[in-house]
Amino acid sequence: MTKKLVLGLPKGSLQDATFSMLKKAGFNISVSSRSYIPTVDDPTIEAKLIRAQEISRYVELGMLDAGITGYDWIMENGSKVHEVAELMYAKQGLRPVRWVIAVPEKSSIRKISDLNGKRIATEAVGLTRRFLQTNHIKAEVEFSWGATEVKVPDLVDAIVELTETGSSLRAHNLRIVETVLESTTRFIANKTAWKNSWKHSKIAQIAMLLKGALSAETKVLLKMNCRNAAVKRITQVLPSLHAPTVSTLDTTGWVAVESVVDESVVREIIPRLKTAGAEGIIEIPLNKIIP
């Protein structure tokens, strides 16, 4: 009988980014629009598509062996799970997200002490109440089922909402007063599953590949040829993880040079590499970098 790892994957805002990251890690996942049971090209993984808000609870209870969710929902649920890895990606990019207190631009609320006696709507009720208690603020916190931005100022005085770029808040003419929590994506495991040798090994394997895929997100491989006399000039221009690789070519007096570099610097260094004597420069995207 094939051993199985039951893996919870987030349905909703993190779904596309998670499926994309898992594909780069080497796992092809597909799911129909009406199904909550994704298909994985690994017979030892049984994936379930579940709202990120719920995954940490099911991992804690052992209904899932492992799962991918946000740190915010682990804290909101107070889940006791083993954190395997922090994965720095979100819906729109490789950055943390924030739960923030937001109010209308014209609101008289300028600092958190101004929230005393006010009404706040949010999906993250537990996070918000703990934040207010820590800061000695007494305010009414109510659960919001969605479309939280439209509730101020007519229904509530402020909201606590998740934001990645702040664009949605600005579009609704809302102003951020304070950050309640900064959150990143986490790969978590049930504590009993983590103690099982086979499941531990499988979870660690997935974590290593996911971190490798994330490491490659902002990197590319640059390859080029040059004459021996140009090697020193080129390697002085070329950043690398450790040191550029230099290999002898069949043609006398020529070598191949390659290095993994930050994609953000490529447009700046390619002209310099060309000036230094590089020829046949190739830029190659990467799927994984495993240290």
N, C-alpha and C positions, 0 to 999 in steps of 0.2 A: 504493500500500500504506500502510495506517494505521500511523503510528509508535506504538511501545508502550513504556510504562514498567512494568517488572516490580517490583511492590511487595509486600514481605513484611509481613503483618499478624499480630499475636501471637495464637496459639491458647491458651486457658487463662484465667487469672485476669484478664488485661488485655483479653480479647477484647470483652466487652460494652461496657466503657468506651470502648474505641477505636472500635468501630462507632458508638456514640452520638456521640462527638466528631466523627467524619468526617461523620456525617449533619448535624450542626449546621454543619459547614464547607461543606456543599453536595453531598456524595457519598453517594448511597444504595447501601448494600451489603447483600446478602443471601447466605446460605449455608445449605444443607441440613445436617441433623445428621450425615450420612454423607459429606459432601464436604469437601475441603480447598481447593477452587477457588471462592472467592466471586465473585458477580456484581456488577459495578460499573456504574452508569449513566454511565460515561465510557469510550468505546471506545478511548481511548489508555492506559488503565490495565489491566494484567493483574495481578490480585491473587492472592496465594498465602497460605494460612493455615498458619503454621508456629509451632512452639513458640518462645516468646520467647528461651529459652536458646540457640537455634540461629541466630536471625536474623542476628546480627552476623557470624557466620562466613560465611554464604552471601552477605551483602553484600560482605564483604571479598574473597571469591573471585570476585565478579562474576556469580554465579548469580541474584542479586537486584540490581536497580539501586538500590533504596532500601528502607528498612524502619523499622518502629516497634518498639522494644524498650527494655529497661531499661538504664540506665548500668551496673548491677551485672553484667549478662551481657556487656556489651562488655569490662568489666574482667576478668571471669572468663575469657573467651576470649582476651584480649589482642589483640582485633581492631583492625586498622589501617583505620579508616573515616573518612569526613568527617562530622563532626557538624553537621547542618543547623540543628536547633533543640532546645531543651529544652522539654518539654511537661509542665507541672506537674499531672499527674493520675495517679491510681492506681485500683485496683479499687474502693475504697470512698469516695474523695473526692479533693479537690484538695490533696494533701499528699505529701511524700516518703515512701518506705518505708525501713526499716532492716534490715540484717542484724545480728543481735545474738547475743552469747554468752549462753545461758540454761542454768540449772541448777535442780535441784529446790529448793524453798523451804528444806528442811532441810540442804542441801548445805553442806559446810565450805568450799567454794570461794566466796571473797568478792571476790577481785581476780584480775586476769589472771595474776599470777605464781603463783597457786595451781594453775594449769593445767599446770605442769611435770610431765611424766610421766603425764599423764592421756590418756584416749581421748575424741575429739570426733567426732561424726557431723554431716554436713552435705551438702547438694547443691552448695554453693559451695566446693569443695575448694581451688581455686586462691586465691580470696580469703582463705580462712581460713589457709592455709599462709603466704601473704605477710604477713598481719597478725601471725601468731605470730612469724615470722622477724624482722619489724621490731621487735617488742617482746622479742626474745631469749628466747622461750618454746619449749621443746622438748616437743612433745606429738604423739600419734599422731592423724592426721586420716583418717577413712574416709568414703567416699561413701555417702550415704543415698538410697535410691530413693523415699522418701516416708514419711509418718507418722512423721516424725523425733521429734516430741514424746514419743511413747510409749516411746522407746528408753532414756530416762533414768529411774531410775539403774541399771536392771538390766543393760543392754547397753553403755552408754557413760556417761562421767562428766558430759559436757556436750554441748550441741548449738549449732550456729550456724544460726539460722533467720531467715527473712524475716518481718517483722511490719509492719503498718500502724498498728494501734491497740493491740496488745499483748493483746487480749481472748482470743485463742486460747492464748497462753502462760499467762495467768492461769487460764484454764479447766483447764489441765493442771497447775496448782500449780507453775509454773516462775517463776523470778526472773531478771531481766536483770542480767548482770554488767558487760557493756561493749558498746558499739556498734562493729562492725567496719567498716561502710560505710553511708553514707546514699545513697540512689539515687532518681533521678527518671526518668521516661519520656523517651526521646530519639528524634528523627527523624534517621536516619543515611542516608548515601549511599555508594555505591561510588566510590572516588576517580577512576576512569576515567570512570564515568557522569557525575560532577559536572563533568568537563571538557568533556563533550559539550554543545553549546549548547542543543539542543532539550531534552534530559533535564534539564539544569541549570535551564532556564526552568520546566519542568513541576514539578520537585521544589520549586523556590522558590515556585511558585504554591500548591502543596498546603501547604507550611509556613506561608505567610502566612495562608491560610484557617484552618488548624488553630489558629494562635496567636490569630487573631481570634475563633474560637469559644471558646477558653479564656478570653480576656479578657472575654467576655460572660457567662461562667458565673456570676459573682457580681454582675452588674450588671442593672439594669432601667431602663426609660425611664418617667419620670413626666411626664404632661401634665396641664395644668389651665388654666382661664380665670380672669381676675380683672379688676377695674377698674384703670384707669391709676394711680389713687392708691395701689393696693396693691402695685404692681410692686416697689418698692424693698424693702418689708418681706418680700415673698416671696423675692426673689433673695438676701436676706441669710440666709434659712433654708436655701435650696436649694443643696446642694453640686453640683458638676458636673465633667466632664472638663476643660473650659476655662472657659466661662461659659454660663449658661442662654441658650436661644434665646427671644427675645420677638418675637411676630408680631402685627400688627394684625388684629383681627377686623372683619367687616362692620358689627357693631353699634358705634355711636359710643361712645367712652370705654372700650372693652373690648379686652383683648389675650389671646393664648394664650402660655403659658410652658411650655417643656419642657426637661428635663435628664436626662442619664444619671447615675445615682447607684448607690452600693453597696446591694444588696438588704438587707444587714444593718441599715441605718439607716432603712429606709422606715417601719417601724412607729413609730419615734420622731418622724420629721419630718412625717408626714401630719397628725397633730393640730395641729402648730404651723403648717403651711401653711394649714389650714382656719381657724385663729384669725387668721392674717395676712391673710385675705381670699380665699383660693383657693376656686374652685368647680369642680365637675365633674372631680375628680381621677381620673386613669386611670393604672394601673400596667401596663406592657407588658413581657413577657419579651423578651430579645434573643437572636438566634442568633450574631451576629458583631459585633465592634468592631474596625475596621481603623484604626490610627492614621494 
